[in-house]
Amino acid sequence: MLIMKGRRTPSNAVFRALADETRRQILEFLRAGPRTSGEIADQFHSSWPTISRHLAVLRAGGLVVTERQGQAIYYELNTSVFQDLIQHFVGWMKPFRQSAPARRRAQEA
């Protein structure tokens, strides 16, 4: 596993959570602010248990956080995970810097 200094590498759970269109739509809906699971489920044609499973995957990936208020559980975007994800992608755009011995081996080949 590659560990980069000074950066947190997003977990596989983050990428798994983002791989599904419904979960991405839930994240888009949560951009407007915290919502209950019922409010989220009302936006989709899927059953409540299906939406509940999607929310569990989003929670496992750290993309959403929950807060209980009485009987209701509110879901909210966890923006710090998105910031880490963006930093990770930006790192992909930077040219890879080889160490001096690796450069020499590449030049000799």
Backbone hydrogen bonds in HBPLUS format (Angstrom, degrees):
<---DONOR---> <-ACCEPTOR-->    atom                        ^
c    i                          cat <-CA-CA->   ^        H-A-AA   ^      H-
h    n   atom  resd res      DA  || num        DHA   H-A  angle D-A-AA Bond
n    s   type  num  typ     dist DA aas  dist angle  dist       angle   num
A0014-VAL N   A0011-SER O   3.07 MM   3  5.48 139.1  2.24 106.6 116.6     1
A0016-ARG N   A0012-ASN O   2.87 MM   4  6.11 156.6  1.92 152.1 159.7     2
A0017-ALA N   A0013-ALA O   2.95 MM   4  6.02 157.0  2.01 139.7 145.6     3
A0018-LEU N   A0014-VAL O   3.04 MM   4  6.30 151.5  2.12 146.6 154.3     4
A0019-ALA N   A0015-PHE O   3.07 MM   4  6.10 120.5  2.44 137.7 151.6     5
A0019-ALA N   A0016-ARG O   3.20 MM   3  5.18 146.2  2.32  97.8 107.7     6
A0024-ARG N   A0020-ASP O   3.07 MM   4  6.41 152.6  2.14 148.5 156.7     7
A0025-GLN N   A0021-GLU O   2.89 MM   4  6.18 149.0  1.98 148.4 157.4     8
A0026-ILE N   A0022-THR O   2.89 MM   4  6.22 147.4  2.00 146.3 155.7     9
A0027-LEU N   A0023-ARG O   2.99 MM   4  6.29 159.3  2.04 147.4 152.3    10
A0028-GLU N   A0024-ARG O   2.96 MM   4  6.22 153.6  2.03 143.2 150.6    11
A0029-PHE N   A0025-GLN O   2.92 MM   4  6.17 156.0  1.98 146.8 152.9    12
A0030-LEU N   A0026-ILE O   2.94 MM   4  6.24 148.9  2.04 148.9 157.7    13
A0031-ARG N   A0028-GLU O   3.15 MM   3  5.35 155.4  2.21 103.7 111.3    14
A0032-ALA N   A0029-PHE O   3.44 MM   3  6.30 164.1  2.46 118.7 120.9    15
A0033-GLY N   A0030-LEU O   2.97 MM   3  5.28 157.9  2.02 109.4 116.6    16
A0035-ARG N   A0075-TYR O   3.02 MM  40  5.40 151.6  2.10 144.5 151.4    17
A0075-TYR N   A0035-ARG O   2.71 MM  40  5.40 168.7  1.72 153.8 154.5    18
A0040-ILE N   A0036-THR O   3.00 MM   4  6.30 155.1  2.06 150.0 157.3    19
A0041-ALA N   A0037-SER O   2.83 MM   4  6.01 165.5  1.85 150.3 154.5    20
A0042-ASP N   A0038-GLY O   2.97 MM   4  6.12 148.9  2.07 144.1 151.8    21
A0043-GLN N   A0040-ILE O   3.03 MM   3  5.54 154.8  2.10 113.5 121.1    22
A0044-PHE N   A0041-ALA O   3.11 MM   3  5.59 168.9  2.13 118.7 122.1    23
A0051-ILE N   A0047-SER O   3.11 MM   4  6.49 161.4  2.15 154.0 158.7    24
A0052-SER N   A0048-TRP O   2.83 MM   4  6.04 154.7  1.90 152.9 161.1    25
A0053-ARG N   A0049-PRO O   2.99 MM   4  6.26 148.8  2.09 141.9 148.8    26
A0054-HIS N   A0050-THR O   3.04 MM   4  6.39 155.1  2.10 146.7 153.7    27
A0055-LEU N   A0051-ILE O   2.87 MM   4  6.16 156.5  1.93 151.6 158.0    28
A0056-ALA N   A0052-SER O   2.97 MM   4  6.23 146.8  2.08 141.8 150.9    29
A0057-VAL N   A0053-ARG O   3.04 MM   4  6.36 151.3  2.12 148.2 154.9    30
A0058-LEU N   A0054-HIS O   2.99 MM   4  6.30 158.5  2.04 150.1 156.1    31
A0059-ARG N   A0055-LEU O   2.85 MM   4  6.06 153.8  1.92 146.0 153.5    32
A0060-ALA N   A0056-ALA O   2.86 MM   4  6.06 156.3  1.92 144.6 151.1    33
A0061-GLY N   A0057-VAL O   3.02 MM   4  6.24 144.3  2.15 143.3 152.3    34
A0063-LEU N   A0058-LEU O   3.01 MM   5  5.39 137.2  2.19 166.4 161.2    35
A0062-GLY N   A0059-ARG O   2.92 MM   3  4.96 150.4  2.01 101.3 110.9    36
A0078-ASN N   A0063-LEU O   2.84 MM  15  5.13 157.8  1.89 134.7 130.6    37
A0065-VAL N   A0076-GLU O   2.81 MM  11  5.40 156.0  1.87 154.3 162.4    38
A0076-GLU N   A0065-VAL O   2.93 MM  11  5.40 149.6  2.03 155.1 162.9    39
A0067-GLU N   A0074-TYR O   2.93 MM   7  5.21 142.1  2.08 141.1 151.2    40
A0074-TYR N   A0067-GLU O   2.83 MM   7  5.21 176.8  1.83 148.8 147.7    41
A0069-GLN N   A0072-ALA O   2.79 MM   3  5.35 168.0  1.80 160.6 164.8    42
A0072-ALA N   A0069-GLN O   3.19 MM   3  5.35 143.1  2.34 132.1 125.1    43
A0081-VAL N   A0078-ASN O   3.26 MM   3  5.99 139.4  2.44 117.1 124.8    44
A0083-GLN N   A0079-THR O   2.96 MM   4  6.27 150.6  2.04 150.1 158.5    45
A0084-ASP N   A0080-SER O   3.01 MM   4  6.30 156.2  2.07 145.2 150.9    46
A0085-LEU N   A0081-VAL O   2.93 MM   4  6.15 154.0  2.00 145.3 152.9    47
A0086-ILE N   A0082-PHE O   2.91 MM   4  6.14 157.9  1.96 148.8 154.0    48
A0087-GLN N   A0083-GLN O   2.98 MM   4  6.21 162.3  2.01 149.1 153.9    49
A0088-HIS N   A0084-ASP O   2.94 MM   4  6.14 150.7  2.02 143.7 152.1    50
A0089-PHE N   A0085-LEU O   3.01 MM   4  6.34 158.0  2.06 150.0 154.7    51
A0090-VAL N   A0086-ILE O   2.86 MM   4  6.10 160.3  1.90 155.0 160.9    52
A0091-GLY N   A0087-GLN O   2.97 MM   4  6.15 148.6  2.07 142.7 151.0    53
A0092-TRP N   A0089-PHE O   3.00 MM   3  5.13 131.1  2.25  97.8 111.1    54
A0093-MET N   A0090-VAL O   2.97 MM   3  5.19 137.4  2.16 102.7 114.9    55
A0103-ARG N   A0099-SER O   2.98 MM   4  6.28 152.8  2.05 155.1 163.6    56
A0104-ARG N   A0100-ALA O   3.02 MM   4  6.28 159.1  2.07 154.3 159.5    57
A0105-ARG N   A0101-PRO O   2.99 MM   4  6.25 160.6  2.03 148.1 153.1    58
A0106-ALA N   A0102-ALA O   3.01 MM   4  6.18 154.5  2.08 143.9 150.8    59
A0107-GLN N   A0103-ARG O   2.89 MM   4  6.14 151.5  1.97 148.0 156.1    60
A0108-GLU N   A0104-ARG O   2.89 MM   4  6.11 149.5  1.99 149.4 157.7    61
A0109-ALA N   A0105-ARG O   3.20 MM   4  6.29 135.6  2.41 139.2 149.1    62
